[in-house]
Amino acid sequence: MSPSGYAVCTEPESSIPVLLSELRMEPSHGQPFERPRKRGRPLTYEEKWMVYHVFTTLVTEKNTAPISPRDDPYSLTSQYTGVARSVVAAIAKAVKQTGTVPLATPLGNRHQPTTIPVAAEGRIRELVFEKHRQGTICHAKHVHALLKEACGLEVHERTIQRHLKRMGFCWLRTRNRPRSLREKAEVRQQRHDYLYELRRNRQRPPAERYQEIYLDESFLHHHHGGQYSWFSDHDFVERMSGKGRRWCFIHAMQPTGLLAGTFLAFEAKHGKGDYHAQFDGTMFQRWFTGQLLSHIPQRSLIILDRCPLHTGGSDAMVPSQMKKGDLRQWLSERGIVWEEHWLRARLLEEMDKHRDKTPMVELLAEAQGHKVLFLPVHHPELNPIELVWATVKHYCGTIFSNSTSFKEQRQHLEESFGRDITPEYCAKVYEHVQHIEEQYWTADLIIDEDIEIEDNEGDLF
């Protein structure tokens, strides 16, 4: 009996018709048939086991009975179940390596590559705040001018407006004032809570203070090279087409330098998409427990961003993929009262109230006497390790040549970590970030007072 509750088939000659009947379809015999499931809907835990059982049965059939060479078990499984061949291969690989099917990926809140680089978000936020301090409004065209002048980017204003919304800004009309950009209250509160926790930790006595540890992930392409040089007439430098293969890496730092033993690098499996897709929860937790927690000082405050990779909970459930009966069973097992007339949306709401959403990294850190603090969303300028990435990538770009191999590019990366990221450099980076923190702290208090004054003035009319 497998973990999913399905009995493993032991009679290969008669197993295929049985499985096909369970899936409510018959062999096509070369005739087109209706796809058994809708495209785009994530597979449930039970469906993944069903796909795996179909695959293993077809493998057994191939070993005991003749199958056409062009109809391999992966393609046949994809044809019979309506699941992509790549998904079938991923499920089979996961069971072979871990003994179970892969867990469902949480929906939403995924990092997507954007035209505007993450490094420019701090400059954009400073521009908006400075405009408001001067009493002037801020339009997307102002951000457009900033990106063109500071970053050399020509970005459409509609793209800028969408990116501003992702950063937490909204376009609204203030009382008796023209339209302008204003940061959402929940984003300002999240940033203020983060800064408050930092300030409170720094005000503790030295014996009770937690050591600040920042961590983050990044990437480096094989063909990452400088784009500018001094040229004379008819002189040029040829560069290879494409960005090449990609190194993904993760590291941690403290005020005195990078943490020894916490560097991890590997080659990306996919050449496209956001680099966060190259990491998974299992890999990150293995690095977090095996490399980070064993090398950080006692009483450390681990600071990291809020990507889904870091905020994954201790349970791997995805409530939106659960059936109504499963939701009721989950509530009943925990003694939570539910009513018969509740629809699925109400059951999901009640389940969301009682789920333990504590991130797994927080539980792992607290078990060893550490604390975890999450950065506010879209605030890379508050993480000093982002400046480390810029420094080491700049070094790799300046010494890159067309003869540089993929392994040599990684050697350049590690060389820069030891050459450029000195204790003096890290102290300056921390000082720079703390200056930005003070600016945000002061600006949030001023904006909050201005909003309160506006509300009081509005009550007079």
C-alpha positions in Angstrom: 0.0 0.0 0.0 1.5 3.4 -1.0 1.3 6.6 1.1 -1.6 7.8 -0.9 -3.8 4.8 0.0 -3.7 3.2 -3.5 -2.8 -0.5 -3.9 0.2 -1.1 -6.1 -0.7 -3.1 -9.2 1.0 -6.5 -9.4 -0.7 -7.9 -12.6 0.8 -6.0 -15.4 -1.2 -7.6 -18.2 -4.6 -6.6 -16.8 -3.6 -3.4 -15.0 -3.8 -0.9 -17.8 -7.5 -1.4 -18.5 -8.2 -1.2 -14.8 -6.3 2.1 -14.4 -7.9 3.5 -17.5 -11.3 2.6 -16.2 -10.5 4.4 -12.9 -9.6 7.4 -14.9 -12.9 7.1 -16.8 -11.3 6.7 -20.3 -10.5 4.0 -22.7 -7.4 3.4 -24.9 -7.6 5.8 -27.9 -6.4 3.2 -30.5 -5.1 6.2 -32.5 -8.4 8.1 -32.2 -8.5 11.6 -30.6 -10.2 11.7 -27.2 -11.2 14.4 -24.8 -8.6 15.6 -22.4 -9.5 14.0 -19.0 -8.6 17.1 -16.9 -8.5 20.9 -17.4 -5.3 22.6 -18.2 -3.7 24.9 -15.6 -5.3 23.3 -12.5 -2.6 22.1 -10.1 -2.5 18.4 -9.4 -3.6 17.3 -6.0 -1.6 15.0 -3.8 -3.8 12.0 -4.7 -3.8 12.8 -8.4 0.0 12.8 -8.4 0.0 9.3 -6.9 -2.5 8.2 -9.5 -0.2 9.5 -12.3 2.8 7.7 -10.7 0.9 4.4 -10.6 -0.1 4.7 -14.2 3.6 5.4 -15.0 4.9 2.4 -13.0 2.4 0.1 -14.6 3.4 1.2 -18.1 7.0 0.6 -17.2 6.2 -2.9 -16.0 4.2 -3.4 -19.3 7.2 -2.3 -21.3 9.5 -4.8 -19.5 7.1 -7.7 -19.9 5.2 -7.0 -23.1 6.3 -5.3 -26.4 5.6 -1.6 -26.6 6.2 0.6 -29.7 9.6 2.3 -29.3 8.0 5.7 -29.9 5.5 5.2 -27.1 7.7 5.4 -24.1 6.0 5.1 -20.6 6.4 8.9 -20.0 4.5 9.8 -23.2 1.9 7.1 -22.7 1.3 8.3 -19.1 0.9 11.9 -20.4 -1.6 10.7 -23.0 -3.7 8.7 -20.7 -3.8 11.2 -17.8 -3.8 14.5 -19.6 -0.7 15.6 -17.7 2.3 17.1 -19.4 5.2 14.7 -20.0 7.6 17.0 -18.0 5.2 16.8 -15.0 5.2 13.0 -15.3 9.0 12.9 -15.3 9.1 15.3 -12.3 6.8 13.1 -10.3 8.7 9.9 -11.2 12.0 11.5 -10.3 10.7 12.8 -6.9 9.4 9.4 -5.9 12.6 7.8 -6.9 14.7 10.3 -4.8 12.5 11.0 -1.8 9.9 8.1 -1.8 7.0 10.4 -2.2 5.4 12.7 -4.8 6.4 16.4 -4.8 4.5 18.7 -2.5 2.2 21.3 -4.1 3.7 24.8 -4.7 1.8 27.6 -2.9 -0.1 29.8 -5.3 0.5 33.5 -5.7 3.1 35.8 -4.3 5.7 34.6 -6.7 8.6 36.7 -7.9 8.3 37.7 -11.6 11.0 39.3 -13.6 10.3 43.0 -14.3 11.6 45.6 -16.7 12.6 47.9 -13.8 15.5 46.3 -11.8 15.1 45.7 -8.1 18.1 47.9 -7.4 16.3 51.0 -8.7 13.3 50.6 -6.3 15.2 52.5 -3.5 15.9 55.4 -5.8 12.2 55.5 -6.9 11.0 55.5 -3.3 13.4 58.3 -2.4 12.1 60.4 -5.4 8.5 60.0 -4.3 9.2 60.9 -0.7 11.3 63.9 -1.7 8.6 65.2 -4.0 6.0 65.0 -1.2 8.4 66.6 1.3 8.7 69.5 -1.1 4.9 69.8 -1.4 4.8 68.7 -5.1 3.0 65.8 -6.7 4.8 62.8 -8.2 3.7 61.4 -11.6 4.9 58.3 -13.4 6.7 60.7 -15.8 8.9 61.8 -12.9 9.9 58.2 -12.3 10.4 57.8 -16.1 12.9 60.7 -16.1 14.7 59.2 -13.1 15.1 55.8 -14.7 16.3 57.3 -18.0 18.8 59.6 -16.3 20.1 57.3 -13.5 19.8 53.8 -15.1 19.7 54.5 -18.8 16.3 52.7 -19.1 13.5 53.7 -21.5 10.4 52.4 -19.7 6.8 53.0 -20.8 4.8 55.0 -18.2 2.1 52.3 -18.0 4.8 49.8 -17.0 6.0 52.3 -14.4 2.5 52.6 -13.0 2.2 48.8 -12.6 5.5 48.6 -10.9 4.6 51.4 -8.5 1.5 49.4 -7.5 3.7 46.3 -6.9 5.9 48.4 -4.7 2.9 49.4 -2.5 2.0 52.8 -3.9 -1.5 53.8 -4.9 -2.8 56.6 -7.1 -5.4 58.6 -5.1 -6.8 62.0 -4.4 -6.0 63.7 -1.1 -8.5 66.1 0.5 -8.5 69.5 -1.2 -5.2 68.6 -2.9 -4.3 67.3 -6.5 -3.8 63.7 -7.3 -0.5 62.2 -6.3 1.2 58.9 -5.3 0.9 57.8 -1.7 2.3 54.7 -0.2 -0.2 52.2 1.1 -0.7 52.4 4.9 0.0 48.7 5.4 3.3 48.9 3.6 4.4 51.9 5.7 3.3 50.1 8.9 5.2 46.9 7.9 8.3 49.0 7.3 7.8 50.9 10.6 7.3 47.6 12.5 10.6 46.3 11.0 12.5 49.4 11.9 11.0 49.4 15.4 12.2 45.8 16.1 15.7 46.8 14.8 15.9 49.8 17.0 14.7 48.0 20.0 17.3 45.3 19.6 20.1 47.8 19.2 19.0 49.6 22.4 19.4 46.4 24.5 22.5 46.0 26.7 25.4 44.4 24.8 24.9 41.1 26.7 21.2 40.9 25.7 21.6 42.2 22.1 21.1 39.9 19.1 23.8 39.9 16.4 22.3 41.1 13.1 22.8 38.5 10.3 21.6 39.3 6.8 21.1 36.7 4.0 19.9 36.6 0.4 20.1 34.7 -2.9 21.4 36.0 -6.2 22.8 34.8 -9.5 25.6 35.3 -12.0 25.5 34.6 -15.7 28.5 33.1 -17.5 28.7 35.9 -20.0 28.3 38.7 -17.4 30.8 41.2 -18.7 31.4 45.0 -18.8 29.5 46.9 -21.4 31.6 50.0 -21.7 35.3 50.6 -22.7 37.4 53.3 -24.4 37.2 52.9 -28.2 38.8 54.6 -31.2 37.3 54.8 -34.7 36.5 51.4 -36.2 37.4 49.7 -32.9 35.0 47.3 -31.2 34.8 44.4 -28.8 32.8 41.3 -29.8 30.6 39.7 -27.1 29.0 36.3 -27.2 25.3 36.2 -27.9 23.1 35.4 -25.0 23.8 35.4 -21.3 25.0 31.8 -21.1 24.6 29.4 -18.2 23.9 30.8 -14.8 25.3 30.3 -11.3 22.8 30.7 -8.4 24.2 31.3 -5.0 23.3 32.2 -1.4 25.4 33.8 1.3 25.1 35.5 4.7 26.9 38.5 6.3 27.4 40.3 9.6 28.9 43.7 10.4 32.4 42.3 10.5 32.3 40.5 7.1 30.8 37.5 5.3 30.0 34.4 7.4 32.5 31.6 6.8 30.9 28.3 5.8 27.6 29.8 4.6 28.3 30.2 0.9 26.4 27.8 -1.4 26.5 27.9 -5.3 25.1 25.7 -7.9 24.3 25.8 -11.6 20.7 26.8 -12.5 18.7 24.1 -14.1 16.6 26.5 -16.2 18.0 29.2 -18.3 15.0 31.5 -18.2 12.8 33.0 -15.5 13.4 34.5 -12.1 16.3 33.0 -10.2 14.1 32.4 -7.2 12.5 29.6 -9.2 15.9 27.7 -9.0 15.7 27.4 -5.3 13.1 25.3 -3.5 12.0 25.0 0.1 13.9 21.7 0.7 17.2 23.1 -0.6 16.8 26.3 1.4 15.9 24.6 4.7 18.9 22.2 4.2 21.2 25.2 3.8 19.5 27.0 6.6 20.0 24.2 9.2 23.2 22.7 7.8 25.3 25.8 6.9 23.7 28.9 8.4 22.7 27.9 11.9 25.9 26.0 12.5 28.1 29.0 11.7 26.3 32.1 13.2 27.1 33.5 16.6 24.9 32.8 19.6 21.8 35.0 20.0 21.6 36.1 16.3 18.9 38.1 14.6 18.5 36.5 11.1 17.1 39.1 8.7 15.8 38.0 5.3 13.2 39.0 2.7 9.6 37.8 2.4 9.9 35.6 -0.8 7.8 32.4 -0.6 11.0 30.4 -0.3 11.6 31.9 3.2 8.0 32.2 4.5 6.9 28.7 3.9 5.1 27.2 6.9 5.6 24.0 8.7 2.7 22.3 6.9 2.7 21.8 3.2 -1.0 22.1 2.8 -2.6 24.3 0.1 -6.1 24.9 1.3 -7.3 26.3 -2.1 -6.6 22.8 -3.6 -8.5 20.9 -0.8 -12.0 19.5 -1.4 -15.0 20.7 0.7 -15.1 17.4 2.6 -11.4 17.6 3.4 -11.9 21.1 4.8 -14.7 20.0 7.0 -12.6 17.0 8.2 -9.7 19.3 9.0 -11.9 21.6 11.1 -13.5 18.7 12.9 -10.2 17.0 13.8 -9.2 20.2 15.6 -12.5 20.6 17.4 -13.5 23.7 15.4 -17.3 24.0 15.0 -18.6 24.5 11.5 -22.2 24.6 10.1 -23.7 22.5 7.4 -24.8 25.5 5.3 -21.3 26.9 5.0 -19.9 27.1 1.5 -16.4 26.3 0.6 -15.3 30.0 0.8 -16.5 30.2 4.4 -14.7 26.9 5.3 -11.5 28.3 3.8 -11.9 31.5 5.8 -12.4 29.5 9.1 -9.4 27.3 8.3 -7.2 30.3 7.6 -8.0 31.6 11.1 -6.8 28.5 12.8 -3.8 27.5 10.7 -0.3 27.8 12.1 1.3 30.1 9.6 4.6 30.5 11.5 7.4 30.2 8.9 9.5 27.1 9.2 12.8 29.1 9.4 11.4 30.9 12.4 10.8 27.6 14.2 14.2 26.3 13.3 16.0 29.4 14.5 14.1 29.8 17.8 14.9 26.2 18.6 18.5 27.2 18.8 18.1 30.5 20.6 18.0 32.8 17.6 15.3 35.2 16.2 14.1 35.8 12.7 13.0 39.2 11.3 11.5 39.7 7.8 12.3 42.7 5.7 9.3 44.8 4.5 8.2 44.0 1.0 10.0 45.7 -1.9 12.7 47.2 0.2 16.0 45.7 -1.0 17.8 48.9 0.0 17.4 47.8 3.6 19.5 44.7 3.0 23.2 45.5 3.0 24.1 42.2 1.2 22.4 43.6 -1.9 25.4 46.0 -2.1 27.7 43.1 -1.8 26.1 41.4 -4.8 26.6 44.6 -6.8 30.3 44.8 -5.8 31.2 41.2 -6.6 29.3 41.2 -9.9 31.1 44.4 -11.0 34.4 42.7 -10.3 33.4 39.6 -12.3 32.3 41.9 -15.2 35.5 43.9 -15.3 37.8 40.8 -15.6 35.5 38.8 -17.9 36.8 37.9 -21.4 35.4 35.8 -24.2 37.8 33.0 -23.1 36.5 32.9 -19.5 35.0 29.5 -18.8 31.9 28.9 -16.8 33.9 27.5 -13.9 36.3 30.4 -14.0 33.4 32.8 -13.6 32.5 31.1 -10.3 36.2 31.3 -9.3 36.1 35.1 -10.0 33.0 35.3 -7.8 34.6 33.6 -4.8 37.8 35.6 -5.4 35.9 38.8 -5.1 34.2 37.7 -1.9 37.6 37.3 -0.3 39.3 40.3 -2.1 36.6 43.1 -1.9 34.3 42.2 0.9 36.5 43.2 3.8 35.5 44.1 7.4 36.0 47.8 6.5 33.7 47.4 3.5 31.0 45.6 5.5 31.1 48.3 8.2 30.6 51.0 5.6 27.7 49.1 4.0 26.0 48.7 7.4 26.4 52.4 8.1 24.9 53.2 4.7 21.9 51.0 5.3 21.4 52.5 8.8 21.3 55.9 7.3 18.5 54.8 5.0 16.7 53.3 8.0 16.8 56.6 9.8 15.5 58.5 6.8 12.5 56.0 6.6 11.8 56.2 10.3 11.7 60.0 10.2 9.7 60.2 7.0 7.1 57.7 8.3 6.5 59.8 11.4 6.2 63.0 9.3 3.8 61.4 6.8 1.7 60.0 9.6 1.4 63.4 11.2 0.4 65.0 7.9 -2.3 62.3 7.4 -3.6 63.0 10.9 -3.7 66.8 10.2 -5.6 66.1 6.9 -8.1 64.0 8.8 -8.7 66.7 11.4 -9.1 69.3 8.8 -11.6 67.1 7.0 -13.7 66.8 10.1 -14.1 70.5 10.3 -16.2 70.6 7.1 
